[in-house]
Amino acid sequence: MTPNEVIAGAFRSGRHMVHRFVDDLSPAEWRHQPVPGANSAAWVVGHLALVARRIAGVRLGVPEAD
């Protein structure tokens, strides 16, 4: 297995896990902040998606969009 195949497998596994955790959330639960000033589930999932995209871009040599 090549390093890129391992990375791709990790991304697929991560995507599957995120869906298992959040697919049943209501819109209000997506926006809920556990304590004032804390990040909502929507923010956390968005952050993870952006980080994964950046990591994939660096690994695969894809430049970031402006």
LUMSEPA-220958 format. One line per 5 residues: number of its first residue (from 0); their letters; for each residue x, y, z of N, C-alpha, C. Coordinates in steps of 0.1 Angstrom, whole numbers, plus 5000, padded with zeros to 4 digits. Example, Ala and Ser with C-alpha at 12.3 -4.5 7.8 and 13.67 -1.06 7.14 Angstrom:
0 = AS = 5132:4943:5078:5123:4955:5078:5132:4967:5078; 5128:4978:5071:5137:4989:5071:5129:5000:5079
END
This chain:
0 = MTPNE = 5008:4988:5000:5000:5000:5000:5009:5012:5000; 5006:5022:4991:5014:5034:4991:5010:5044:5002; 5018:5053:5005:5015:5063:5015:5002:5071:5011; 5000:5074:4998:4988:5081:4994:4975:5073:4996; 4977:5059:4994:4965:5050:4997:4962:5050:5011
5 = VIAGA = 4972:5050:5020:4970:5050:5034:4962:5063:5038; 4967:5074:5033:4961:5087:5036:4947:5088:5031; 4944:5083:5019:4931:5082:5014:4922:5074:5022; 4927:5063:5027:4919:5054:5036:4915:5061:5049; 4925:5068:5054:4923:5075:5067:4912:5086:5065
10 = FRSGR = 4912:5093:5054:4902:5103:5051:4888:5097:5049; 4887:5085:5042:4875:5078:5041:4869:5074:5055; 4878:5068:5063:4874:5064:5076:4869:5076:5085; 4876:5087:5084:4873:5099:5091:4859:5104:5087; 4857:5104:5074:4844:5109:5069:4833:5100:5074
15 = HMVHR = 4835:5087:5074:4825:5078:5078:4822:5080:5093; 4832:5082:5101:4830:5084:5116:4823:5098:5118; 4826:5108:5111:4819:5121:5113:4804:5119:5109; 4801:5112:5098:4787:5110:5095:4780:5102:5106; 4786:5092:5111:4780:5084:5122:4777:5093:5134
20 = FVDDL = 4785:5103:5137:4783:5111:5149:4773:5122:5146; 4771:5127:5134:4763:5139:5132:4751:5138:5123; 4749:5127:5116:4738:5126:5107:4724:5127:5113; 4723:5124:5126:4710:5125:5132:4708:5138:5140; 4717:5148:5139:4716:5161:5146:4705:5169:5140
25 = SPAEW = 4697:5176:5148:4688:5185:5143:4695:5199:5140; 4688:5208:5132:4695:5221:5130:4698:5228:5142; 4690:5227:5152:4693:5234:5165:4705:5227:5172; 4706:5214:5171:4718:5208:5177:4731:5211:5170; 4730:5213:5157:4742:5217:5149:4747:5231:5154
30 = RHQPV = 4738:5240:5157:4741:5253:5162:4744:5255:5176; 4740:5245:5184:4742:5246:5199:4756:5247:5203; 4758:5257:5213:4771:5258:5219:4770:5253:5233; 4778:5243:5237:4777:5237:5250:4778:5247:5261; 4787:5257:5260:4788:5268:5269:4790:5280:5261
35 = PGANS = 4786:5292:5266:4788:5304:5258:4802:5306:5253; 4803:5309:5240:4816:5311:5234:4823:5298:5229; 4817:5287:5232:4823:5274:5227:4819:5272:5212; 4826:5263:5206:4823:5261:5192:4811:5251:5190; 4803:5253:5181:4791:5244:5178:4796:5232:5170
40 = AAWVV = 4788:5222:5169:4791:5211:5161:4794:5215:5146; 4786:5224:5141:4788:5229:5127:4802:5235:5125; 4806:5243:5135:4819:5249:5134:4830:5238:5134; 4829:5228:5143:4839:5218:5145:4840:5209:5132; 4828:5205:5126:4828:5197:5114:4834:5205:5102
45 = GHLAL = 4830:5218:5101:4836:5227:5091:4851:5228:5092; 4856:5230:5104:4870:5231:5107:4878:5218:5103; 4872:5206:5107:4878:5194:5103:4879:5192:5088; 4868:5196:5081:4868:5195:5066:4879:5204:5060; 4880:5216:5065:4890:5225:5059:4905:5220:5062
50 = VARRI = 4907:5215:5074:4920:5209:5077:4923:5197:5069; 4913:5188:5067:4915:5177:5058:4919:5181:5044; 4912:5191:5039:4914:5196:5025:4928:5201:5024; 4932:5209:5034:4946:5215:5034:4957:5204:5034; 4955:5194:5043:4964:5183:5044:4965:5175:5031
55 = AGVRL = 4953:5172:5025:4953:5165:5012:4960:5174:5001; 4958:5187:5001:4964:5196:4992:4979:5196:4993; 4984:5196:5005:4998:5196:5007:5004:5183:5002; 4997:5172:5006:5003:5159:5003:5002:5156:4988; 4992:5161:4982:4990:5158:4967:4995:5169:4958
60 = GVPEA = 5000:5180:4964:5005:5191:4957:4995:5199:4950; 4983:5200:4956:4972:5208:4950:4972:5222:4957; 4973:5232:4949:4974:5246:4955:4960:5249:4961; 4960:5257:4972:4948:5262:4978:4941:5272:4969; 4927:5272:4970:4920:5281:4962:4921:5295:4969
65 = D = 4920:5306:4961:4921:5319:4966:4907:5323:4971
END
